[in-house]
Amino acid sequence: MKKISFLFVLICSIVNGQSIKELYTEKFQSDWKVYEDKNYVKKYIDTNIVYKLKSGRTPEQELLFQAKENHNKRAERLSQIFSSLKVELEATDSLAFIEQRSTNINFEGNYVNKGAIITNDTIYGFIYDYSKENFKIENHNYFQHSENETIHQAKQVIGNLILANKTNYLDSIAKVESAMFANSFKDISPETEFEILIYNKTKNNDLRRFYLHETFIYVMNYAKEKNKPEHNDN
């Protein structure tokens, strides 16, 4: 009986013991699978023209190949960050991951990414410059240092929602931000992107991902101003 119980525990630990690299690769396959859809690919290339690149792949095949490569590289980068901070996904029931990066790399040459992993009892901040060969992921007091007030506010909102276990609001903010940029804020170009991952082992190893930009602070401030009661001086 003891052997059976031990075997059951061992099997459960194997099933539930996915690394961040494995889980990210599995959960977000849509990052590259979308390029298997010919109608989607037509947005980027003329699929009526048939030719091959130096790689020997057609443009359609090249898009799919690069999407897979980028997806796998991202999963590997996450693994490097977790490993450097000595955070094991398998050892925690829940955590949140935030990574901040510039969206204007070609103009600013800003290759420094930074962020934090938030567990139940600890915040692990990190920073790295991926333009350097053999770059190191170093410890960083992420929530204490900000480039400007807007970035500071954005980080505080994201961090406080995570700590208050109100992560569903992140999804709502992301949707509102996206809608606003399609209309009222379409002339504004975000300069900073936040990738947020929310992990919950108790919900069948659930891993959710959100993308926000510092400009969601503009959206929130805009909504506050719009909802202010009008003052009647009479």
C-alpha positions in Angstrom: 0.0 0.0 0.0 2.9 2.4 0.9 4.5 1.6 -2.5 1.2 2.5 -4.3 0.9 5.7 -2.4 4.5 6.7 -3.1 4.0 5.9 -6.8 0.8 8.1 -6.9 2.6 11.0 -5.2 5.5 10.6 -7.6 3.2 10.6 -10.7 1.4 13.7 -9.4 4.7 15.5 -8.9 5.8 14.7 -12.4 2.5 15.8 -13.9 2.3 19.1 -11.9 6.0 19.8 -11.9 6.3 21.8 -15.1 9.0 24.4 -15.4 8.2 27.9 -16.6 9.8 27.1 -19.9 7.6 24.0 -20.5 4.4 25.7 -19.3 5.0 28.9 -21.4 5.8 26.8 -24.5 2.7 24.7 -24.0 0.2 27.4 -23.0 1.0 30.0 -25.7 1.4 27.9 -28.8 -1.0 30.2 -30.5 2.0 32.6 -30.8 3.2 30.6 -33.7 0.2 28.4 -34.6 -1.6 31.5 -36.0 0.9 31.5 -38.8 -0.4 28.1 -40.0 -3.6 30.0 -41.1 -3.1 31.1 -44.7 -5.6 34.0 -44.3 -3.7 35.4 -41.4 -0.4 35.1 -43.3 -1.9 37.1 -46.2 -1.9 40.1 -43.9 1.9 40.1 -44.1 2.9 38.7 -47.5 1.4 38.1 -50.9 0.8 34.4 -50.9 0.1 34.3 -54.6 3.8 34.9 -55.3 5.8 31.6 -55.1 9.5 31.8 -54.3 12.0 30.6 -51.8 14.4 32.4 -49.5 18.1 31.6 -49.0 16.9 29.4 -46.1 15.1 27.2 -48.7 11.8 28.1 -47.1 8.9 29.9 -48.7 7.9 33.2 -47.2 5.0 31.5 -45.5 7.2 28.8 -44.1 9.7 31.5 -43.0 7.1 33.4 -41.0 6.0 30.2 -39.3 9.6 29.2 -38.6 10.5 32.6 -37.1 7.4 32.7 -35.0 8.3 29.3 -33.5 11.9 30.4 -33.0 10.8 33.6 -31.2 8.3 31.6 -29.0 11.0 29.1 -28.0 13.5 31.9 -27.3 11.0 33.7 -25.1 10.4 30.5 -23.1 14.2 30.0 -22.7 14.6 33.7 -21.6 12.0 33.2 -18.9 13.8 30.0 -17.8 17.0 32.0 -17.5 15.3 34.7 -15.4 13.7 32.2 -13.0 16.9 30.3 -12.7 19.0 33.4 -12.0 16.6 34.5 -9.3 16.4 30.9 -7.9 12.7 30.8 -8.3 11.2 27.4 -9.0 7.7 27.4 -10.5 7.2 23.8 -9.3 7.8 24.9 -5.7 5.0 27.5 -5.5 1.2 27.5 -5.7 1.0 30.9 -7.4 3.1 33.7 -8.6 3.1 36.7 -10.9 5.8 37.8 -13.3 6.3 41.3 -14.8 8.7 42.3 -17.4 9.1 45.9 -18.7 10.7 46.6 -22.0 11.0 49.5 -24.5 8.9 49.5 -27.6 11.1 52.1 -29.3 14.4 50.1 -29.6 15.2 51.3 -33.1 15.0 54.9 -32.0 16.3 54.9 -28.5 18.6 51.9 -28.5 17.2 50.8 -25.1 18.0 47.1 -24.7 17.5 47.0 -20.9 14.6 44.9 -19.7 13.6 44.8 -16.1 10.8 43.5 -13.9 9.9 41.3 -10.9 8.6 37.9 -9.8 6.1 38.2 -7.0 5.4 35.1 -4.9 3.3 34.9 -1.7 6.0 36.2 0.5 8.8 37.7 -1.7 9.4 40.1 -4.5 12.4 39.2 -6.7 13.4 42.1 -8.9 15.7 41.7 -12.0 17.4 43.7 -14.7 19.5 42.8 -17.8 20.9 44.3 -21.0 20.3 41.8 -23.8 22.5 43.8 -26.2 25.6 42.6 -24.4 27.1 39.3 -25.3 26.7 36.7 -22.5 24.5 39.2 -20.5 23.8 38.6 -16.8 20.4 38.8 -15.2 21.1 40.9 -12.0 19.0 41.7 -8.9 17.2 45.0 -9.1 14.8 46.9 -6.8 12.2 47.1 -9.5 9.4 49.0 -7.7 11.7 51.6 -6.2 13.2 53.0 -9.4 11.3 54.4 -12.3 12.2 56.4 -15.4 9.4 58.9 -14.9 6.1 59.4 -13.0 3.9 57.7 -15.6 6.1 54.5 -15.5 6.0 54.7 -11.7 2.2 54.9 -11.6 1.9 52.1 -14.0 4.2 49.8 -12.0 2.3 50.7 -8.8 -1.1 49.9 -10.3 0.1 46.6 -11.7 1.9 45.6 -8.5 -1.0 46.6 -6.2 -3.5 44.7 -8.2 -1.3 41.6 -8.1 -0.8 41.9 -4.3 -4.5 42.4 -3.8 -5.3 39.3 -5.8 -7.3 41.4 -8.3 -5.5 40.2 -11.4 -8.8 40.0 -13.4 -8.6 43.8 -13.5 -5.4 43.5 -15.5 -7.4 41.8 -18.3 -10.1 44.5 -18.1 -7.5 47.3 -18.3 -5.8 45.6 -21.3 -9.1 45.4 -23.2 -10.0 49.0 -22.4 -6.5 50.2 -23.4 -6.7 48.3 -26.7 -10.2 49.8 -27.5 -9.0 53.3 -26.6 -6.0 53.1 -28.9 -8.3 52.1 -31.7 -10.3 55.3 -31.2 -9.6 58.2 -28.8 -5.9 57.5 -28.4 -5.0 56.3 -31.9 -2.4 59.0 -32.3 -0.5 58.1 -29.2 2.5 55.7 -29.5 3.3 53.7 -26.3 7.0 53.7 -25.4 7.0 50.9 -22.8 5.4 47.5 -22.7 4.7 45.3 -19.7 4.3 41.6 -20.1 2.5 40.1 -17.2 2.2 36.4 -16.4 -0.1 35.1 -13.6 0.4 31.5 -12.5 -1.9 29.4 -10.4 -1.1 25.7 -9.7 -4.4 25.0 -8.0 -6.3 26.0 -11.2 -4.8 23.2 -13.2 -1.5 24.9 -13.7 -3.2 28.0 -15.1 -0.9 30.5 -16.8 -2.5 33.8 -18.0 -0.7 36.5 -20.0 -1.5 40.2 -20.3 0.2 43.0 -22.2 -0.1 46.5 -20.9 1.6 49.8 -21.8 2.4 52.8 -19.7 -0.3 54.6 -21.6 -3.0 52.8 -19.7 -2.4 55.4 -17.0 -3.6 58.0 -19.6 -6.7 55.9 -20.1 -7.4 55.7 -16.4 -6.8 59.4 -15.9 -9.0 60.1 -18.9 -11.8 58.0 -17.4 -11.5 59.8 -14.0 -11.8 63.2 -15.6 -14.7 62.1 -17.8 -16.6 60.7 -14.8 -16.1 63.7 -12.6 -19.4 65.4 -11.6 -20.0 68.7 -13.2 -19.9 71.7 -10.9 -22.8 74.1 -11.1 -21.7 77.6 -10.1 -25.3 78.9 -10.0 
